Amino acid sequence: MSDQLNVTIAIPVKNEEKNLPGCLAAIGNDFVKSIVIIDSGSTDQTRAIANQHGIEVVDFKWDGKFPKKRNWFLRNYSLQTEWILFLDADEYINEDFKSELRSKLSQSDKAGYWLNYTIYFLGKELKGGYPLKKLALFKVGSGEYELIDENQWSNLDMEVHEHPQLHGDVGIIKSKIDHQDFRGVSHYVIKHNEYAGWEAARFLKASNNGAIAATWTWKQRLKYALMKSPFVGPAYFLGSFFLLGGFRDGGRGLAFAILKMSYFTQVYCKIREQKV
């Protein structure tokens, strides 16, 4: 259709049968010109779901080095649209986001846009805590994710906390994408244990390479400065639960802040462990 946005939505997946149907339903059939699934060897019904929706599936097999999934896609897939939006399977766009995106892209001089997300925990949206933002929408050819040659620090075949490095001005889309993961608390805890190992290894590598640290945003600089201290976990908890209103979510907000505090404490411990 002529009013489809000149955007490719790329959805990196692995065993996302619980989240993918809702993600695709939220996008709809006529919103963007292209939707592509980037699959890392799913063994559940993920590919079948994509096929049922008539969506192209691209296979990705990581060799343990740079590039990972998103950068590999940018480098190897022949994109035919002006814009690329990376959307995780547990992220659901809504009508407010669609409307603002259509308005912004109709006359945009930006290289990319920061996107805002709601966070759901234990079945409900959190009212407080640190906001979730990602630079996940940008013009094709304007840049790519940070070059981090981790050489198998982890089994994470997709960019974790790397940011795209773009040439040009970056805007903001205020309407939020809903971030809902239906795989449960066990998956959440396992995932963050893997992330903590990656963060610790990255910190140690950056400590010996000023060129890497020079590319960080101010938020990344602050985070990695705090990771040297055992107080990084408690600092996150105080900021999330008290300063940013996590207490408004009651027991769910408290549990979420404690889990995130545990995550950052894990990162600190893994850093100390590897430095011994």
Buried (B, 14 or more C-beta within 10 A) or exposed (E): EEEEBEBBBBBBBBBBBBBBBBBBEBBEEEBBBBBBBBBBEBEBBBBEBBEEBEBEBBEBEBEEEBBBBBBBBBEEBEBEBBBBBBBBBBBBBEEEBBEBBEEBBEEBEBBBBBBBBBBBBEEEBBBBBBEBEBBBBBBBEBBBBBEBEBEEBBEBBBBBEBBBBBEEEBEEBEBBBBBBBBBEEEEBEEBBEEBBBBBBBBBBBBBEEEEBBEBBEEEBEEBBEBBEEEEBBEBBBBBBBEEBBBBEBEEBBBBBBBBBBBBBBBBBBBBEEEEE
